[in-house]
Amino acid sequence: QVQLVESGGGLVQAGGSLRLSCAASGSIFSINAMGWYRQAPGKQRELVATITSGGSTNYGDSVKGRFTISRDNAKNTVYLQMNSLKPEDTAVYYCNADFYDFGLGQVGDYWGQGTQVTVSS
């Protein structure tokens, strides 16, 4: 079974920083990109950032210049460094990735359970 587990969320003051981690486990091979999405109360889920195995990145407009996504391919782990946090960054952050599962012999789209980020003003 493939699992994605996020960590690193919490409560922080505006202007502060947090570093999120998402570790994937299982007999898997990563395909396409790994990424982060977020969903705030009353709002739709939105793209935060994605990164390919080769290191190409893509960021949502609202976080450009403040957030940095990175990954450790050997550990199947993706990170999100969040700086200059704003109250509007408050949301549940979800890790997402596509994997080929050697056990199941198929590709799947996987999501973590989410980690809460709360930024106070």
C-alpha positions as CSV (number, residue, x, y, z in Angstrom):
1,Q,0.0,0.0,0.0
2,V,1.1,3.5,-0.8
3,Q,0.9,6.1,2.0
4,L,1.7,9.8,2.1
5,V,2.1,11.4,5.6
6,E,2.4,15.1,6.0
7,S,4.0,16.8,9.0
8,G,5.3,20.2,10.1
9,G,2.1,22.2,10.3
10,G,1.2,24.3,13.3
11,L,0.4,27.8,14.5
12,V,2.7,30.7,13.6
13,Q,2.6,34.5,13.7
14,A,2.3,36.5,10.5
15,G,5.8,36.9,9.0
16,G,7.0,33.6,10.4
17,S,8.1,30.4,8.7
18,L,7.1,26.7,8.7
19,R,8.6,23.7,6.9
20,L,6.2,21.0,5.8
21,S,7.3,17.5,4.9
22,C,5.5,14.7,3.1
23,A,7.0,11.2,3.2
24,A,5.8,8.4,0.9
25,S,6.1,4.8,1.8
26,G,5.6,1.5,0.0
27,S,7.0,-0.3,-3.0
28,I,6.6,2.5,-5.4
29,F,8.1,4.5,-8.3
30,S,7.3,8.1,-8.5
31,I,6.0,9.4,-11.8
32,N,5.1,12.9,-12.9
33,A,5.3,15.5,-10.1
34,M,4.9,15.6,-6.4
35,G,3.2,18.7,-5.0
36,W,1.3,20.6,-2.4
37,Y,-2.3,21.9,-2.4
38,R,-4.2,23.7,0.2
39,Q,-7.8,24.3,1.2
40,A,-9.1,27.0,3.5
41,P,-12.6,27.0,5.0
42,G,-15.2,28.0,2.5
43,K,-12.7,28.0,-0.4
44,Q,-11.8,25.6,-3.1
45,R,-8.6,23.6,-3.1
46,E,-5.8,25.4,-4.8
47,L,-2.4,24.6,-6.1
48,V,0.5,25.7,-3.9
49,A,3.5,24.1,-5.7
50,T,4.7,21.1,-7.7
51,I,8.1,19.6,-8.4
52,T,9.2,16.9,-10.9
53,S,11.8,14.3,-10.2
54,G,14.2,16.4,-12.3
55,G,13.7,19.5,-10.2
56,S,11.3,21.5,-12.3
57,T,9.0,23.6,-10.1
58,N,5.7,25.3,-10.5
59,Y,4.1,27.7,-8.0
60,G,0.7,29.2,-7.4
61,D,0.6,32.9,-7.9
62,S,-0.2,33.6,-4.3
63,V,2.9,32.0,-2.9
64,K,5.5,32.9,-5.5
65,G,8.6,34.4,-3.9
66,R,7.6,33.2,-0.4
67,F,7.4,29.4,-0.7
68,T,10.0,26.9,-1.9
69,I,9.3,23.3,-2.8
70,S,12.0,20.6,-2.9
71,R,12.3,16.9,-2.9
72,D,14.6,14.0,-1.9
73,N,14.1,11.4,-4.6
74,A,15.9,8.7,-2.6
75,K,13.5,9.1,0.3
76,N,10.4,9.8,-1.7
77,T,9.9,12.9,0.3
78,V,8.7,16.4,-0.7
79,Y,9.1,19.5,1.3
80,L,7.6,22.9,1.4
81,Q,9.5,25.8,3.0
82,M,7.0,28.6,3.8
83,N,8.4,32.0,4.6
84,S,6.8,35.4,5.2
85,L,3.5,33.7,6.1
86,K,0.3,35.6,5.9
87,P,-3.1,35.0,7.6
88,E,-4.5,34.2,4.2
89,D,-2.1,31.2,4.1
90,T,-4.2,29.5,6.8
91,A,-5.4,26.3,5.4
92,V,-5.1,22.5,5.5
93,Y,-2.1,21.6,3.3
94,Y,-2.2,18.3,1.3
95,C,0.6,16.4,-0.3
96,N,-0.1,14.8,-3.7
97,A,1.8,12.4,-5.9
98,D,1.4,9.8,-8.6
99,F,3.1,6.5,-8.1
100,Y,3.5,3.2,-9.8
101,D,2.8,0.6,-7.1
102,F,4.9,-2.5,-7.7
103,G,2.6,-4.5,-5.4
104,L,-0.6,-3.6,-7.2
105,G,1.1,-3.3,-10.6
106,Q,-0.7,-0.1,-11.4
107,V,-0.5,3.7,-11.3
108,G,-2.4,5.7,-8.7
109,D,-3.0,9.2,-7.6
110,Y,-2.4,9.6,-3.9
111,W,-3.2,12.2,-1.3
112,G,-2.1,12.7,2.3
113,Q,-4.5,13.3,5.1
114,G,-3.4,16.9,5.4
115,T,-1.7,19.1,8.0
116,Q,-3.2,22.3,9.4
117,V,-1.3,25.6,9.0
118,T,-2.7,28.5,11.0
119,V,-1.2,32.0,10.7
120,S,-2.3,34.6,13.2
121,S,-2.4,38.3,12.5
